[in-house]
Amino acid sequence: MDVLRIRGGQPLKGTIRASGAKNACLPIFAATLLTEETCVIENVPDLSDVRFMARILEAMGAEVERPEPNTWKITAKEVATRAPYDLVRKMRASVCLLGPLVGRMKSAEVSLPGGCVIGQRPIDLHLKGLSKLHCDVDVRNGYVFVDAKAAHGGHVFLGGRHGSTVTGTANIVMAAVLTPGITRIDSAACEPEVVDLCKMLISMGAKIDGVGSHALTIEGVEALRGTTYRVINDRIEAGTYLLAAAMMESDVRVEGAEAEHMSALLDKLEEAGLDYTIEAVDAIRVRGQRCNLKPVDVITLPHPGYATDLQAQMSTLMSVTPGLSIITERIYPNRFMHVPELQRMGADIAIEGPSAIVKGRKQPLSGAPVMASDLRASAALVIAGLAAEGETWVQRIYHLDRGYEKMEEKFKGLGAEIDRIDDADMPRDDETMA
Ligand code: EPU
């Protein structure tokens, strides 16, 4: 298994580019099942989750080609209606096959995804939404069975205890675009990735009004056509690079960073006193100076609020920003698996219910072997390692590879000392760690 070895403390200088957005790409890949014509998807990040989604589509009958490293061509002439447990359990996002199967095939058997390390992730809102489209929905033997032969438009409210649901909205939109009649979704998620999916569907001939708002109106059409569509850039990846640059001596231009998609993060960085400039619609430059920031309190919320997928990285920044900050998680109240690992590097963080109370220190964190537990926790540990004194070894980086394309090469381009090596080459406890 690979690990990342990081020798921290190097200043970061130069340009780094965010790839296409994983969380836009996965439902967009699923949406290719809505037509028998070919869809060409561009700006696709080279990630294990994306490759896995392509394998699922193949297993369900689609022809999948990759003419260029970041372009995929998908043609789904035939589509199976069953997505088995073996595939779905490995990647939660495969639950967004439900909508396209209901829309096109009028029938779906999709395995329930099972547990998730970042907290409870039910799909009750997805199922409620399909019922409101007059589908017959049944859950048994670990599967969701949907009979949509009599489906027609309806009024769906998708708000839950933690706000609206991103993949739930994607599912209901994908079901509704080929369901006769008018569907209205209230409390729809308005994350840029949902907007991107809607734009892709519109380019296929779908009729969707209110894109980008919490109220979507969809008029079902009989069939959709193929499309060529370019996925948006990854705001979470770009945000991770901005937060990394904020932690140390740096002069970094982050490209593929649309300020329009990141206002909550930029607002917090401004409040913290970070020197940054929006240089283009998709480029932000940061000039970081270690310890020059003020602590800020952050609450994660659905878009346009502060993204939960940037919470762990912000906790890392706050752990080296002198003073007290409170980071509250409203989307996944237990999403703090990075905290014990950051503590091993010297961070002073206490968890109180859904909040992390961070006492930022003046001196840098100190390098240590740490264990990644999920995608964003891994990113937080990498940026902690970049800013730390000494060597950090981040283990289980297959989590990182699910959502960040060649992160170590990108940071290397900024002057970081970071290498991917085999864990057999890690020093053992009785060897000296620098
Ligand atoms: N929820 C329900 N019932 C539902 C669906 C969701 O109660 O039927 C709750 C969830 O438990 C959670 C909240 O609502 O507390 C939000 O969940 P949502 O459905 O919006 O999350 P998701 O669609 O499963 C996507 C991203 C996540 C990201 C969340 C929140 C993808 C593939 N995943 O998940 O990304 O954290 O939205 O923005 O788009 C990541 O990339 O690291 C990641 C976890």
Boltz pocket constraint, residues with backbone or C-beta under 6 A from the ligand:
constraints:
  - pocket:
      binder: B
      contacts: [[A, 22], [A, 23], [A, 24], [A, 26], [A, 93], [A, 120], [A, 121], [A, 122], [A, 123], [A, 124], [A, 125], [A, 126], [A, 127], [A, 160], [A, 161], [A, 162], [A, 163], [A, 164], [A, 165], [A, 166], [A, 167], [A, 168], [A, 189], [A, 193], [A, 308], [A, 309], [A, 330], [A, 331], [A, 332], [A, 375], [A, 376], [A, 403]]
      max_distance: 6.0
